[in-house]
Structure formats: structure tokens, C-alpha cells
Amino acid sequence: MTVWARDADTGVAKWVYQLTPHDEWDYDAINEMILANQEMRKVLVHFDRNGFGYTIDRTTGEPLVGKNLIPAVNWATKVDLDKAPNLWTSLGREGILDRRKW
């Protein structure tokens, strides 16, 4: 499952975040994306079929929380937020995405 953020005016991708790296299991997300406004930022909260709960800054795409919520999950123990391997952001050029280095 991949979360895409697009510019509402142009349709150009702003950022992309893949919830399950190399998604070999084809985890289609059936749960809603919850949009919330915190004091300092606008966030997207999602509880995924892969057993993790995510909070992502919906303006920048920065992953803020990636927490394993189900003890039986054995494909991963944590989401490494320092490396953010699954985030790509726009360079401002239409249709071009580049991996952000955290």
C-alpha cells in the first residue's frame, strides 16, 4: 500500500510513502486515512493491514510514527523513522520524484 499526496490544483505528486516495503503480499489498505490537525502540523493517521499504525505529516510526507500494534506480526519489528526508506518527494518538476534522504 502506498500513500500519495497530490497538489490539489495541478494534480502533480507532492510526496509518496510506501507503508509495506517491497509489498510482496499485496496488502491493499481497506482502512480509512484519518486527517487530523495538531497544534504544529497537519497529519494523516492510518492503521494498516500490515499490523502497523502510521502517523505522517501530510504537508511534507515526513513519517512521524510507525508502530507495531499487533504482537503476532512477524514480518518487521519496527519502522526506522530515521532512514525513511519508503518516502519520495517531488522536485517541483512535473512527474519527477526523487528519494528524500533523512
DSSP file with accessible surface (Angstrom, degrees, kcal/mol):
  #  RESIDUE AA STRUCTURE BP1 BP2  ACC     N-H-->O    O-->H-N    N-H-->O    O-->H-N    TCO  KAPPA ALPHA  PHI   PSI    X-CA   Y-CA   Z-CA
    1    1 A M              0   0   41      0, 0.0    18,-2.5     0, 0.0    19,-0.7   0.000 360.0 360.0 360.0 134.7    0.0    0.0    0.0
    2    2 A T  E     -A   18   0A  47     16,-0.2     2,-0.5    17,-0.1    16,-0.2  -0.980 360.0-143.9-126.0 135.9    1.3    3.4   -0.9
    3    3 A V  E     -A   17   0A   9     14,-3.1    14,-2.5    -2,-0.4     2,-0.4  -0.881  19.3-164.6 -98.6 126.2    0.0    6.8    0.2
    4    4 A W  E     -A   16   0A 132     -2,-0.5     2,-0.5    12,-0.2    12,-0.2  -0.929   7.8-161.9-111.6 136.3    0.1    9.5   -2.5
    5    5 A A  E     -A   15   0A  17     10,-2.8     9,-3.7    -2,-0.4    10,-1.3  -0.976  15.6-173.1-114.4 129.2   -0.2   13.3   -1.8
    6    6 A R  E     -A   13   0A 142     -2,-0.5     2,-0.4     7,-0.3     7,-0.2  -0.906  33.0-105.0-121.5 150.9   -1.0   15.4   -4.8
    7    7 A D     >  -     0   0   50      5,-2.8     4,-2.8    -2,-0.3     5,-0.1  -0.596  29.4-142.9 -69.1 124.0   -1.2   19.1   -5.4
    8    8 A A  T  4 S+     0   0  103     -2,-0.4    -1,-0.2     1,-0.2    -2,-0.0   0.790  96.1  44.8 -64.2 -27.8   -5.0   19.8   -5.5
    9    9 A D  T  4 S+     0   0  154      1,-0.1    -1,-0.2     3,-0.1    -2,-0.0   0.873 128.8  20.4 -84.3 -38.8   -4.6   22.5   -8.2
   10   10 A T  T  4 S-     0   0   93      2,-0.1    -2,-0.2     0, 0.0     3,-0.1   0.665  88.6-130.5-106.7 -22.2   -2.2   20.7  -10.6
   11   11 A G     <  +     0   0   35     -4,-2.8     2,-0.2     1,-0.3    -3,-0.1   0.423  57.1 145.2  82.5  -0.6   -2.5   17.0   -9.7
   12   12 A V        -     0   0   29     -5,-0.1    -5,-2.8     1,-0.1    -1,-0.3  -0.480  58.4-105.3 -72.7 138.4    1.3   16.7   -9.5
   13   13 A A  E     -A    6   0A  11     -7,-0.2    -7,-0.3    -2,-0.2    82,-0.1  -0.422  33.6-176.9 -64.4 131.9    2.5   14.3   -6.9
   14   14 A K  E     -     0   0A  93     -9,-3.7    76,-2.6     1,-0.4     2,-0.3   0.801  66.7 -15.4 -96.0 -44.0    4.0   16.1   -3.8
   15   15 A W  E     -AB   5  89A   7    -10,-1.3   -10,-2.8    74,-0.3    -1,-0.4  -0.981  54.8-154.5-157.6 160.1    5.1   13.0   -1.9
   16   16 A V  E     -AB   4  88A   8     72,-2.6    72,-2.5    -2,-0.3     2,-0.4  -0.998   6.6-170.7-138.2 136.5    4.7    9.3   -1.8
   17   17 A Y  E     -AB   3  87A   1    -14,-2.5   -14,-3.1    -2,-0.3     2,-0.6  -0.977  12.5-150.6-134.1 121.4    5.1    6.9    1.1
   18   18 A Q  E     -A    2   0A  42     68,-2.1   -16,-0.2    -2,-0.4    68,-0.1  -0.809   5.6-163.5 -90.9 119.6    5.1    3.1    0.8
   19   19 A L  S    S+     0   0    2    -18,-2.5    -1,-0.2    -2,-0.6   -17,-0.1   0.869  80.5  39.0 -73.1 -39.5    3.7    1.5    4.0
   20   20 A T  S >  S-     0   0    0    -19,-0.7     3,-1.5     7,-0.1    -1,-0.2  -0.933  91.0-129.6-114.7 109.2    5.0   -2.0    3.4
   21   21 A P  T 3  S-     0   0   40      0, 0.0     3,-0.4     0, 0.0    -2,-0.0  -0.269  89.6  -1.0 -58.6 137.7    8.5   -2.1    1.8
   22   22 A H  T 3  S-     0   0  154      1,-0.2     2,-0.5     2,-0.1     0, 0.0   0.798  90.0-142.7  54.1  33.2    8.7   -4.3   -1.3
   23   23 A D    X   +     0   0   35     -3,-1.5     3,-0.8     1,-0.2    -1,-0.2   0.155  38.9 161.1 -32.9  73.9    5.0   -5.2   -0.8
   24   24 A E  T 3  S+     0   0  157     -2,-0.5    -1,-0.2    -3,-0.4    -2,-0.1   0.622  70.2  56.5 -75.2 -15.0    5.2   -8.8   -1.8
   25   25 A W  T 3  S-     0   0  130     -5,-0.0    -1,-0.2     2,-0.0     3,-0.2   0.448 102.7-128.1 -97.8  -2.8    2.0   -9.7   -0.1
   26   26 A D    <   -     0   0  108     -3,-0.8     2,-1.3     1,-0.2    -2,-0.1   0.952  29.6-167.6  54.0  52.5   -0.2   -7.1   -1.9
   27   27 A Y        -     0   0   63     -7,-0.1     2,-0.5   -26,-0.0    -1,-0.2  -0.596   2.4-161.9 -71.9  95.7   -1.6   -5.6    1.3
   28   28 A D        -     0   0   91     -2,-1.3     2,-0.4    -3,-0.2    21,-0.0  -0.726  20.2-124.7 -79.5 126.5   -4.4   -3.5   -0.1
   29   29 A A        +     0   0   30     -2,-0.5    19,-0.1     1,-0.2   -27,-0.1  -0.579  34.6 171.8 -76.5 125.2   -5.4   -1.0    2.6
   30   30 A I        +     0   0  114     -2,-0.4     2,-0.2     2,-0.1    -1,-0.2   0.497  51.1  93.6-107.4  -9.0   -9.0   -1.2    3.5
   31   31 A N  S    S-     0   0   66     16,-0.2    18,-0.1     1,-0.1    -2,-0.0  -0.588  80.3-105.1 -88.8 150.3   -8.9    1.2    6.4
   32   32 A E        -     0   0  149     -2,-0.2     2,-0.5     1,-0.1    15,-0.5  -0.234  23.4-119.2 -69.8 156.2   -9.6    4.9    6.1
   33   33 A M        -     0   0   65     13,-0.1     2,-0.6    11,-0.0    13,-0.2  -0.872  28.9-146.9 -91.7 124.4   -7.0    7.6    6.2
   34   34 A I  E     -D   45   0B  87     11,-3.1    11,-3.0    -2,-0.5     2,-0.5  -0.856   6.3-154.1 -98.5 122.7   -7.7    9.9    9.2
   35   35 A L  E     +D   44   0B 109     -2,-0.6     2,-0.3     9,-0.2     9,-0.2  -0.859  21.4 171.0 -98.3 128.3   -6.9   13.5    8.7
   36   36 A A  E     -D   43   0B  38      7,-2.5     7,-3.0    -2,-0.5     2,-0.6  -0.971  29.1-137.9-136.5 150.9   -6.2   15.5   11.9
   37   37 A N  E     -D   42   0B 115     -2,-0.3     5,-0.2     5,-0.2     2,-0.1  -0.944  22.8-171.9-110.6 113.4   -4.8   18.9   12.7
   38   38 A Q        -     0   0  108      3,-2.8    -2,-0.0    -2,-0.6     5,-0.0  -0.407  41.9 -95.2 -89.6 176.9   -2.4   19.0   15.6
   39   39 A E  S    S+     0   0  197      1,-0.2     3,-0.1    -2,-0.1    -1,-0.1   0.926 121.7  24.1 -57.9 -46.6   -1.1   22.2   17.1
   40   40 A M  S    S+     0   0  169      1,-0.2     2,-0.3    -3,-0.0    -1,-0.2   0.634 127.9  12.9 -99.2 -17.2    2.1   22.3   15.0
   41   41 A R        -     0   0   84     18,-0.0    -3,-2.8    17,-0.0     2,-0.4  -0.995  65.4-110.3-157.7 161.8    1.2   20.3   11.9
   42   42 A K  E     -D   37   0B 107     -2,-0.3    16,-1.9    -5,-0.2    17,-0.6  -0.827  44.6-170.8 -94.3 132.2   -1.5   18.6    9.8
   43   43 A V  E     -DE  36  57B   2     -7,-3.0    -7,-2.5    -2,-0.4     2,-0.4  -0.851  24.9-142.9-127.6 161.1   -1.2   14.8    9.9
   44   44 A L  E     -DE  35  56B  13     12,-2.8    12,-2.7    -2,-0.3     2,-0.4  -0.984  19.0-162.4-117.8 129.2   -2.6   11.7    8.3
   45   45 A V  E     +DE  34  55B  29    -11,-3.0   -11,-3.1    -2,-0.4     2,-0.4  -0.957  13.0 173.5-115.4 133.6   -3.2    8.7   10.6
   46   46 A H  E     - E   0  54B   1      8,-2.5     8,-3.2    -2,-0.4     2,-0.7  -0.990  24.7-156.2-144.6 131.1   -3.6    5.2    9.2
   47   47 A F  E     - E   0  53B 100    -15,-0.5     6,-0.2    -2,-0.4   -16,-0.2  -0.939  31.3-157.0-104.8 112.0   -3.9    1.7   10.7
   48   48 A D    >   -     0   0    9      4,-2.6     3,-1.6    -2,-0.7     4,-0.1  -0.498  28.6-117.8 -97.3 161.0   -2.7   -0.7    8.0
   49   49 A R  T 3  S+     0   0  136      1,-0.3    -1,-0.1    -2,-0.2   -21,-0.1   0.655 107.3  75.5 -65.0 -17.3   -3.3   -4.4    7.4
   50   50 A N  T 3  S-     0   0    2      2,-0.2    -1,-0.3   -23,-0.1    25,-0.2   0.493 118.1-104.9 -77.1  -0.1    0.4   -5.0    7.8
   51   51 A G  S <  S+     0   0    4     -3,-1.6    18,-2.9     1,-0.3    19,-0.7   0.439  84.8 110.9  95.5   0.9   -0.1   -4.6   11.6
   52   52 A F  E     - F   0  68B   0     16,-0.2    -4,-2.6    17,-0.1     2,-0.4  -0.815  56.6-143.2-111.5 150.4    1.4   -1.1   11.9
   53   53 A G  E     -EF  47  67B   6     14,-2.8    14,-2.7    -2,-0.3     2,-0.4  -0.907  23.6-162.8-106.0 137.3   -0.1    2.2   12.8
   54   54 A Y  E     -EF  46  66B   3     -8,-3.2    -8,-2.5    -2,-0.4     2,-0.4  -0.947  18.3-168.9-124.3 144.1    1.3    5.2   11.0
   55   55 A T  E     -EF  45  65B  26     10,-2.1     9,-3.1    -2,-0.4    10,-1.9  -0.997  18.5-178.9-126.9 125.6    1.2    9.0   11.5
   56   56 A I  E     -EF  44  63B   0    -12,-2.7   -12,-2.8    -2,-0.4     2,-0.5  -0.977  34.6-116.9-127.8 134.7    2.6   11.0    8.6
   57   57 A D  E  >  -E   43   0B  11      5,-2.8     4,-2.5    -2,-0.4   -14,-0.3  -0.595  27.5-155.0 -65.6 116.7    2.9   14.8    8.2
   58   58 A R  T  4 S+     0   0   66    -16,-1.9    -1,-0.2    -2,-0.5   -15,-0.2   0.626  86.4  53.3 -81.0  -6.0    0.6   15.4    5.4
   59   59 A T  T  4 S+     0   0   78    -17,-0.6    -1,-0.2     3,-0.1   -16,-0.1   0.899 127.4  16.2 -86.2 -45.5    2.2   18.6    4.2
   60   60 A T  T  4 S-     0   0   52      2,-0.1    -2,-0.2    29,-0.0    -1,-0.0   0.629  94.7-123.8-103.2 -20.1    5.8   17.2    3.9
   61   61 A G     <  +     0   0    0     -4,-2.5    -3,-0.1     1,-0.3    27,-0.0   0.484  54.3 156.1  85.5   3.5    5.3   13.4    3.9
   62   62 A E        -     0   0   62     -5,-0.2    -5,-2.8    -6,-0.1     2,-0.4  -0.457  44.2-127.9 -66.3 124.4    7.6   13.0    6.9
   63   63 A P  E     +F   56   0B   7      0, 0.0    -7,-0.2     0, 0.0     3,-0.1  -0.604  32.3 173.6 -73.5 127.5    6.8    9.8    8.8
   64   64 A L  E     +     0   0B  43     -9,-3.1     2,-0.4    -2,-0.4    -8,-0.2   0.755  64.3  18.6-104.1 -36.0    6.3   10.7   12.5
   65   65 A V  E     +F   55   0B  63    -10,-1.9   -10,-2.1     2,-0.0    -1,-0.4  -0.999  49.0 169.0-140.0 136.9    5.1    7.3   13.9
   66   66 A G  E     +F   54   0B  13     -2,-0.4    13,-0.9   -12,-0.2     2,-0.4  -0.793  24.1 172.4-143.4  94.9    5.3    3.8   12.6
   67   67 A K  E     -F   53   0B 131    -14,-2.7   -14,-2.8    -2,-0.3     2,-0.5  -0.928  35.2-127.1-119.3 132.4    4.3    1.5   15.5
   68   68 A N  E     +F   52   0B  44     -2,-0.4   -16,-0.2     9,-0.3   -17,-0.1  -0.595  28.7 177.4 -71.5 120.7    3.7   -2.3   15.5
   69   69 A L        +     0   0   86    -18,-2.9   -17,-0.1    -2,-0.5    -1,-0.1   0.530  59.5  63.5-105.2  -8.3    0.2   -2.7   17.1
   70   70 A I    >   -     0   0   87    -19,-0.7     3,-2.0     1,-0.1    -1,-0.1  -0.959  65.9-151.7-125.1 116.4   -0.2   -6.5   16.8
   71   71 A P  T 3  S+     0   0  131      0, 0.0    -1,-0.1     0, 0.0    -3,-0.0   0.793  94.5  61.8 -57.5 -27.7    2.1   -8.8   18.8
   72   72 A A  T 3  S+     0   0   84      2,-0.0     2,-0.2   -21,-0.0   -21,-0.0   0.596  74.4 114.2 -77.3  -8.7    1.7  -11.6   16.2
   73   73 A V    <   +     0   0   30     -3,-2.0   -22,-0.0     1,-0.1   -23,-0.0  -0.453  33.7 166.6 -64.9 127.7    3.2   -9.5   13.4
   74   74 A N        +     0   0  151     -2,-0.2    -1,-0.1     1,-0.0     3,-0.1   0.366  53.3  82.2-126.1   4.1    6.5  -11.2   12.4
   75   75 A W  S    S+     0   0   65      1,-0.3     2,-0.3   -25,-0.2    -2,-0.1   0.755 108.3   3.2 -82.3 -22.2    7.5   -9.5    9.1
   76   76 A A        -     0   0   23      1,-0.1    -1,-0.3     3,-0.0     3,-0.1  -0.982  51.2-154.0-157.8 151.5    9.0   -6.5   10.8
   77   77 A T  S    S-     0   0  127      1,-0.3    -9,-0.3    -2,-0.3     2,-0.3   0.693  77.7  -9.2-100.1 -24.8    9.7   -5.3   14.3
   78   78 A K        -     0   0  140    -11,-0.1     2,-0.5   -26,-0.0    -1,-0.3  -0.984  61.4-110.1-161.8 167.6    9.7   -1.6   13.7
   79   79 A V        -     0   0   25    -13,-0.9     2,-1.3    -2,-0.3   -13,-0.2  -0.952  32.1-136.0-105.3 122.4    9.7    1.2   11.2
   80   80 A D    >>  -     0   0   50     -2,-0.5     4,-1.7     1,-0.2     3,-0.8  -0.665  23.5-177.9 -82.1  95.7   13.0    3.0   11.1
   81   81 A L  T 34 S+     0   0   56     -2,-1.3    -1,-0.2     1,-0.2   -16,-0.0   0.730  75.2  65.1 -69.1 -22.3   11.9    6.7   11.0
   82   82 A D  T 34 S+     0   0  128      1,-0.2    -1,-0.2    -3,-0.1    20,-0.1   0.828 111.4  34.0 -70.4 -29.7   15.4    8.0   10.9
   83   83 A K  T <4 S-     0   0  148     -3,-0.8    19,-0.4    18,-0.1    -2,-0.2   0.749  80.9-166.9 -97.0 -27.7   16.0    6.4    7.5
   84   84 A A    ><  +     0   0    0     -4,-1.7     3,-1.2     1,-0.1    16,-0.1   0.892  11.9 177.1  40.2  61.2   12.5    6.7    6.0
   85   85 A P  T 3   +     0   0   61      0, 0.0    -1,-0.1     0, 0.0    -4,-0.1   0.659  69.4  55.5 -70.2 -12.4   13.3    4.4    3.1
   86   86 A N  T 3  S+     0   0   16    -68,-0.1   -68,-2.1   -67,-0.1     2,-0.5   0.138  83.8 100.4-109.2  19.2    9.9    4.5    1.7
   87   87 A L  E <   +B   17   0A   0     -3,-1.2    13,-1.2   -70,-0.2     2,-0.4  -0.912  40.4 176.9-113.2 129.8    9.4    8.2    1.1
   88   88 A W  E     -BC  16  99A  60    -72,-2.5   -72,-2.6    -2,-0.5     2,-0.3  -0.983  10.0-164.3-124.8 140.7    9.8   10.1   -2.1
   89   89 A T  E     -BC  15  98A  17      9,-2.4     9,-2.4    -2,-0.4   -74,-0.3  -0.901  25.4 -99.1-125.8 157.6    9.2   13.8   -2.6
   90   90 A S  E     - C   0  97A  34    -76,-2.6     7,-0.2    -2,-0.3     4,-0.1  -0.397  12.9-152.6 -75.0 145.0    8.6   16.0   -5.6
   91   91 A L        -     0   0   77      5,-1.2    -1,-0.1     2,-0.3     3,-0.1   0.353  54.0-102.0 -91.7   2.1   11.4   18.1   -7.0
   92   92 A G  S    S+     0   0   68      1,-0.3     2,-0.5     4,-0.3     5,-0.1   0.412  91.9 116.3  90.3  -5.0    8.9   20.6   -8.3
   93   93 A R  S >  S-     0   0  149      3,-0.3     3,-2.1     1,-0.0    -2,-0.3  -0.868  79.0-101.0 -98.2 131.3    9.2   19.2  -11.8
   94   94 A E  T 3  S+     0   0  166     -2,-0.5     3,-0.1     1,-0.3    -1,-0.0  -0.210 100.7   0.3 -55.9 126.2    6.1   17.6  -13.1
   95   95 A G  T 3  S+     0   0   72      1,-0.2     2,-0.5   -82,-0.1    -1,-0.3   0.442 102.2 116.0  79.9  -0.9    6.1   13.9  -12.9
   96   96 A I    <   -     0   0   77     -3,-2.1    -5,-1.2   -83,-0.1     2,-0.4  -0.876  39.1-178.2-107.4 127.4    9.6   13.6  -11.4
   97   97 A L  E     -C   90   0A  61     -2,-0.5     2,-0.4    -7,-0.2    -7,-0.2  -0.944   4.8-166.5-119.6 146.3   10.0   12.2   -7.9
   98   98 A D  E     -C   89   0A  85     -9,-2.4    -9,-2.4    -2,-0.4     2,-0.2  -0.988  29.6-105.5-133.5 142.6   13.3   11.8   -6.0
   99   99 A R  E     -C   88   0A 124     -2,-0.4     2,-0.3   -11,-0.2   -11,-0.2  -0.443  34.4-134.7 -67.4 129.3   14.1    9.9   -2.9
  100  100 A R        -     0   0   86    -13,-1.2     2,-0.6    -2,-0.2   -13,-0.2  -0.677  11.3-141.5 -83.8 137.2   14.5   12.2    0.1
  101  101 A K              0   0  184     -2,-0.3   -17,-0.1   -16,-0.0   -18,-0.1  -0.886 360.0 360.0-101.9 122.6   17.5   11.5    2.4
  102  102 A W              0   0  111     -2,-0.6    -2,-0.0   -19,-0.4   -18,-0.0  -0.706 360.0 360.0 -94.5 360.0   16.7   11.9    6.0
